[in-house]
Amino acid sequence: MTFESGPTYKSAEEVLAKTGFWHWRVFIVVLSACSCWALNATPFMIPTFAAECDKCETEKVTIKKEFNVPAGFWGIELMSSALFLGNMCFGLITAYLADIFGRRIIILISMFCFGALGALSIFSTSYAVLLVFRFLQGAFFGTTTTVPYVLASECVEFRWHPYVIGLLGLWWSVGYSITALIGYICTTWQQMMLVTSIPSILASIYFYFTLPESFIFLVDNKRVKDINDWINRMQNPKDPVQCNVEHMLQQIDATQESMATNTLSASMKYLIHHKKYMIYLIGSTIISVFAFYLYLGVAVGTDVKLEELGPYWVYLLGGFIEIPGYLCTPIILTRFRQQYAIAGVHVFAGCALFSMVVTPSSTKTLYLIEWLVSKFAMSMCFQCMFIFVGDLYPAIIRNTCVGISTAFGNLGGMFVLQIYAEAQNVLNGKLPMLIYTAMCFINAAVIMSYPKSIGHEP
């Protein structure tokens, strides 16, 4: 229980330091929020098998076959582009709604709609109708990835945020890997879309009864009763949090009066008066665009072929190799200066990708190993992007700037497969690898161009 008298807590961070990270009640909340990434990974990646699967061992009714979709820039690759376009158009709006109405309710609505739209898409009578459903799904894709991260990170102390990112990545790997099993078992694209969509609907119902609101959101909105309820629910009964909530809110108001209004207009005014963050925003947008492009490109936009294993096992290996990457990232970020560590990870990824440029793809085993190393490195790069971009900005503009960066980051995912389709026959198929390599080194340079003092407390 909470008390009207007790230790003086001056910030939400101090309360979260008391409730901890490993206490099972808190950890279950973090784990549940992070599981949204597993539920998102399967619908996101299922076009790998549902859209076209020419090398699959068994005959499948794919989207390409059913609707006679051509290859090329405006062909089957639009399945991924439509999702990213929807996210870019509406992702910032839905994410901003989470700042107004709360993280929890937006997660519930977004998860339900994301799953429902995917399930309804099986009734599409044409490829154009299917793309509309995919576009509408994209409107909720961003909020089912970024908002769960925000909720989870706002329920634990700041120093645990890299570990939250690690859990997100592990859940993503689970969903990513399960996609191969779904693609193998299902024989039609409708089955694949339905099987990957239903879990999101069920999860939204489960979260309605189990997922609490973000503690930071409750504090920012001064919801005293809900704050007390949250503490009572999450505290360790053997070591209760004796917090005078009203006094804590007064302390926060006294120290953060200038940041009391975290609205879009306040964020824009802050950006106008602090022009260095406008420059930061340009850089973080470049990082985000390249990060999205690189992750999806290395995942599916390569010429890795190993007929002896088949497409399912190659895909599954790509999912498994991400797991050590997600485990290593929190360790690297907590042991080394984040800016140097993140830039170093990108350099490592660039070197791994360049090795694929100089190695003939006919050397199948070596080429596969180099791709797996690149995939391992890319999983770390994508994780680091979330942490680095978030740490660039003070709290009053953090959500807005991160939202803008990731919204435009969808441009990278939107066109990667189209560019790959056009570039895969240039320079003996090595042009895509050269593009990926250059992007890694550019991102590393952009990261190192920021002042050495970047990073803000929440």
N, C-alpha and C positions, 0 to 999 in steps of 0.2 A: 504494500500500500504506500501511498504518498502522504506526506505530512505537511502541515502548515508551518511547522518549525523544524529545522534540521540544517544540514550543511547548506551553505550558500552556493548555488550553481549560477554562474554568470552567463552561461551560453548553453545552447543545445549540444554542442560538442562535448562539454563536460558531462552531461547526462549520458550521452552515447558511450563515452569512455567508461562510465560506471556500468552500463548494461552489457557492454562488451560485444565481442563478435562470436565467440565459440559457445556461449550459453545456448542451449539447444533451441530455446524459443526464438531467439534472434536469428540463429543460423537457419532454422526452418523457413523463416520469412525470406531471408536472402536467397536461399536455395529455390524457393518457390518462384520468386520474381525472376531469378536467372533462368529457370526452366522455360520461360517464354522463348528463349533463343533456340532451344531444341524444337519447340513447336513451330517456330518460324522457319527453321532451316529446311525442313522437309518440303513445305510448299514452295519455298524459294528455289530449291535445287531440283525438284522433281521434273522440270522440263528437260533436264539432261536425258531422261528416259522417256518421258511422256511426249515430248515434242517430236523427237526423231531418235530412233535407236537402230540404225542400219546394221550395226555390228553385234546386236544382241543375239544370243544363241537361239532364242525361241521367237517365233513370229508374234509380233505385237501390232495392235491397232493404235498407231500413234496419231498425233494431231496432224503431222505432215501428210500421212497417208489418207486419213479420213477426209480432210478438207483440200487435198491436193495443193498444199502450200509449197511454193517454190523456195529454193535456197537463194541466198544473196542478201543484199542490204535491207530490202523491205520484205523479206521472207520469214522463215521460221524463227529467226533470231529476235523478232519483235516480241516474242513471248516474254523474254527478260526485259526488253526495253520498255514495254508497257507498264510493268510493275515499277520500274525506277521512275518513269515519267509521272505516274500517279503519286509516288512518294515525293517527288520534287514539287509537284503542284500543290499538294495538300499536307505534306508532312510537317512543314513549319507551322501551319495553322493548328493541326491537331495536337502537336507538341505544345504549342502556346496555350491551348485550352487546358492542358495539364497543370499549368501554372495558375489558372483561374479556378478550376473546379476540383483540382486534386489529381494526384497521380493514380490513385486506386480506381476511381470511376472511369477514367479514360482508358486504363488498361483493360478493364472489364468490357467496355463497349467495343474497343478496338479489337480485342481478341475474338469476341463473338462475331463482329462484322467481317473480320479477316477470314475466319473459318466459314461463315455462312456464304460469303461471296464465292469462295473457292468451291464449296459444295454445289452451289447453284450453277456454277460455270459448266457443270457436266451436261446441262440441258442446252448448251449453245448449239444453234443450228448452222452457224457459219464461223469461219475463222475471225471475221470482224467482230461478231458478238462475243466470242471468247476473249478477244483482246480488250474489249470494253470491261468485261468482268476482271481481267487481269489488271487493268488500269485502276479500277475501283478498289481492288485488293491493295494495290500500292498505296492508296490514300491512308491505309491503316498500318502498313508495314513498318513505317518509321516509328510510330507510337508503340508498336508491340516489340520494338527492340530498344530504342533509346529510353523510353519512359520506365520500363522495368529496371533498367540500369540505374536510372535516377532514383527510383523508389528504394532499390536495394542499398545504394550507396548512402542514401539519406537516413538509413536506419542503423548505420554503423559509424564508428569514428573515422575521421578522414584518413588516418594512416592505414586503414584496412581496404581502402578503395582499390589498390592494385590486385588484391585478392578477390574482390568482387568481380573485377574484369577477368581474372583467371577462371572463376566459376562460370561466368558467362561463356567464355570460350570452350570450356569443357562440355557444357550443355549443347553448344552449337555443334561440337564434334559428334555428340551422340545423335543429334538430329540429322546431321550431314551423313553419317555412316548408315543410319537406318534407311535413308533414301535409297541406297543400293538394294537393300533387302526388299523394299516396297516395289522398286522397279523390276526386280527379278520375279517376284511372286505374281504381280498383277499383269494381266494380258492386254488391257485396254487403257487408254489415257484417262477415260472417265473413272475407272477404278482407282487409278493413281491419284487423281485430283481429289476424289472423295475420301480416300483413306488418309491423305495428308491434311485434310481440312477439318474432319470431325473432331480430332483431339483439341483443336483450338476452341471449338464451341464448348466442349466438355470442361476444358480448363477454366473458361470464363465463369461457368457455373460454380466450379469448385472454389475459385478465387473469391467469388462473392461471399462465401461463408468463412473463408480462412485468411484472406490477405488483408492486412491492416493498411492504413494510410501511412505515408511517409512522415516520420517524426519531424523532420525539418519543415515540411509543408505545414504541419499543424502548428508548429512554433511560429513560423512566419505569419500565419493567419490568426494567431492568438486564440486558438480554440482550447480554452482552459480545460473544460471537461474532457475533451477528446485526448488532450495531452496526458491528463491524469490516468485515463483509461489505458492509454498506450503504455505508460510506464508500469502500471499495475499488471498488465498482460506480459510485458517483456522482461521485467526485472527478475532477478534470482531471489526466490523467497528466503533463501538463507543469508542473502546480503542485499536487503531492500534498498531502493533508491529513495532516500528521505528528502524529497525536493518540494520546496515551496514554489509552485509553478508561477503564481502571480508575481512573486518577488523576482524570479528569474526573468520573466518577460519585461519587467521594469528595468532590470539590469541590461538586457539586450537593447531596449529602446534608448537607454542612456548612452550606449557605446556605438550604436549603429543608426542613429537618428537620420543621418544623411542618406541611408539606404532603405528607408522604411517602405518606400513605394517601388516595388519591383514590377513595373508595368512596361509594356512595349514602348510607350512614349518616353518614359523615364530612361529606358535603355538607349533609345536613339539620341536623346539629349546628351546623355553621358558620352556617347560615341562622338558626337559633334564637338564637345568641349575637350575631349581627350583623343586627339587625332592619331596618336600612335596606335591606338587600338583599331583604327580603320586600316592601317598598314598591316597590323597583325592579322586582321580578318582576311585580307587578300592572301597572305601566306597560308593561313589555316585552310582556306578554301582550296588552294592548289594542293595542299597535302591531302585533303579529303577526296578530291577528284581522283588523284593518282592512287590513293589507297583503295577506293572502290574498284577502279579499273584494274589494278594489280591483282586484287584478291580474286575477282571473278575470272580475270584473264588467265591467271596461273592455274585456277581450278579447272576450267573447261576450255580455255582458249590456247591450247598447246597441241603439239603433234605427237604426244606420247602414245605409242602403240605397243602393245604386247599381247599378240593374239593368243599366246599360250595361256595367259591368265584370263583374258576376256575383259570386257568393259566394266563388269561389276567389281571384279577384284582390284582392278587398277583404280577405280573410283573409291573403293573401300580403303585401299592403302592411303589414298590422298586424305581421307577423313581421319584415319588412325594417326598419321604422322603429325597432324595438327595438335594432338593431345600433349605430347612433350613440349610443344611450343607454348601452349597455354599454361603449362606448369612452370616453365622457365621464366616467362615474362614477369610475374610478380617478384621472383627472386632477383632478377636482373635490375628491376626498377627500384627495389629497396636497398640494394647493395651498391649501386653506382648512381652518379648524378644523372637524373632522368634525361636531360637534354643530350648528354653524350651517349648514354645507353641507347636511346631511341634512334639517334643518328647512326650509331654503330650497327644496330640491327638492320637498318636499311642498306648500309654498305655491304653487310654480310649477304643480304638477300640479293643485292645487285651482282655481287661476285658469283653467287650460286647460279643466277640466271645467265650470266655471261658464259659460264662453263657450258651451258646448253647450246650457246651460239657456236662455240669452237668444237663441240663434240658432234660427230655425225649421228643423226637420229637412227641410222641403221645399226649403230652399236646399242642394241636395245636395252640390255641390262644396265650398262653404265648410264645411259640416257635416262632411264627410269629412276635410278638412284639420285641423279642430279636434280630431276624434277621433284622428287620427294624432299630433298634438302631445301629446294626453293620453296616448296609448299610449307615446310616447317618454318622457314624464315618469314614467309608471308603471313602466317598466322600470328606471329609476334608483331609484325609491322602493323597489321590491322588493329590489334589490341592497343598497341602503343598510340595509334592515331587518336583513339577516344580519350586517353589520359592526357596526352600532350595538348590537344586542342582545348580540352576543358580547363587545363591549368594555365592557359594563356591569359584568361580574363578574370577580373574581379566579379564578385557574386552578382552585382546589379546588372551586368550585361552578359553573364556567362550563358544562360539559357538561350538568349537571343542569338548570340554570336555562334555558339555551337550549333544551334538550329539552322542558321544560315549556311554555315560551312558544310554540314552534312546534307542539307537540302540540295545545294549545288554539287555536292559530291556524287549525287545520283547520276550526274552527267557522265561520270566515268563508267558506271555500270550500264548506263543506257546504250552506249555505243561500242562497248568493248567487243562484243561478238560480231557486230557488223564490220568493224575495222579488221578483226582477225580474219573474217571470211574473205576480205579483199587483199589482205597482206600475206596470207599463208603461202601463196605461190611466188612470193618475191624473195630473192636471195636464197633460193633453195629452202624456203620455209623458215628462214632464220629472222626475218624482219620482225615478227611479233616478239621474239625473245629480245631483240635489240631494243625495241620500244619499252618493254618491261624493265630491262636493265637501266636504260636512261632515266626512266621515271623514279627508280629506286635512288639513284645517285642525286637526282634533282631534289627529291624529298629530303634526303640527308643534308644537302646544302641549304635548303630553306630552313630546316630545323636548326642548323648551326648558325644561321644568320640572325636568329633572335638574340636579344641580350641575355647574358649569362644569369641574370637575376630573375628570370621568368618563374612563375609559379606563385599562386596565391592561396591563402587559406580560404576555406569555404565560408 
